[in-house]
Amino acid sequence: MKYESFEKKALDDCHSVWFGHLPDALIPSVDQFDALWKLHKDAFPEILIHGRLVPIPRWQQAYGVDYEFSQSVSRALPVSDLLLPFLVWSGELLIQVLMDCC
């Protein structure tokens, strides 16, 4: 396979999982990581469960396109220059995967 830094592990005869790491060029420095971390909001987002708003126990933010779930909409922020290299890399990887599947 052509997926640099990824390895396929069989779970059984029919299922597998891929694991790996970012290319060296995308591994952030301490300062870059701090800048990426500061992109998240101060409070967890909330979703509607059984008629009441409940905090989601994770950080989440849509970028580029709004994301709808649980009768809520996560309003997208613009893709920042900090995130753009990750978006390009993951998009190129997805294109490889889709081309190999067809």
C-alpha positions in Angstrom: 0.0 0.0 0.0 1.0 3.6 -0.6 -0.1 5.1 2.7 3.1 6.4 4.2 3.4 5.9 8.0 0.3 3.7 8.1 0.2 -0.1 8.7 -2.8 -2.4 8.2 -3.5 -5.0 11.0 -6.0 -7.8 10.4 -8.5 -8.2 13.2 -9.9 -11.4 11.7 -10.5 -12.8 8.2 -12.9 -10.0 7.2 -11.9 -6.9 9.3 -8.8 -4.8 9.6 -7.7 -1.5 11.2 -5.1 1.0 10.1 -2.8 2.7 12.5 0.0 5.1 12.0 1.3 8.6 12.6 1.5 12.0 11.0 4.2 12.7 8.4 7.3 14.3 10.0 6.5 17.6 8.2 3.1 17.8 10.1 4.3 17.0 13.6 3.9 20.3 15.4 6.5 22.0 17.5 5.6 22.9 21.1 4.6 26.4 20.0 2.6 25.1 17.1 0.8 22.6 19.3 0.0 25.3 21.8 -1.4 27.5 19.1 -3.5 24.5 17.8 -4.8 23.7 21.3 -5.8 27.3 21.9 -8.3 27.0 18.9 -10.8 25.2 21.1 -13.5 27.1 23.1 -13.4 27.5 26.8 -16.5 25.3 27.4 -17.6 22.0 26.0 -20.3 22.3 23.3 -23.8 21.0 24.3 -26.3 18.6 22.6 -30.0 18.1 23.2 -30.7 14.8 25.0 -34.2 14.0 26.2 -35.2 17.6 25.8 -32.4 19.2 27.7 -28.9 20.5 26.8 -26.1 18.4 28.0 -22.3 19.2 27.6 -20.5 16.9 25.2 -17.5 15.4 27.1 -15.0 16.3 24.3 -13.8 19.3 22.4 -15.4 19.7 19.0 -15.5 22.3 16.3 -16.6 22.3 12.7 -14.3 24.0 10.2 -15.2 24.9 6.7 -18.7 23.4 6.7 -21.4 23.4 9.4 -22.0 20.1 11.1 -25.5 19.0 12.2 -26.2 16.5 14.9 -28.7 15.9 17.8 -31.0 18.7 16.6 -28.0 21.1 16.9 -25.7 22.8 14.4 -22.1 23.3 15.0 -21.4 26.5 13.1 -18.2 26.1 11.1 -15.3 28.4 11.6 -13.0 29.2 8.6 -10.1 26.7 8.1 -7.2 28.6 9.7 -3.7 28.6 8.3 -2.7 26.4 11.2 -5.2 23.7 10.2 -4.8 23.9 6.4 -1.8 21.5 6.1 -3.7 18.8 8.0 -6.7 19.3 5.8 -4.6 19.0 2.6 -2.8 15.9 3.9 -5.9 14.1 5.0 -7.7 15.0 1.7 -4.8 13.6 -0.3 -4.8 10.4 1.8 -8.6 10.0 1.4 -8.3 10.4 -2.4 -5.6 7.6 -2.4 -7.9 5.3 -0.4 -10.9 6.0 -2.6 -8.9 5.4 -5.8 -7.6 2.1 -4.4 -11.1 0.9 -3.6 -12.5 1.4 -7.1 
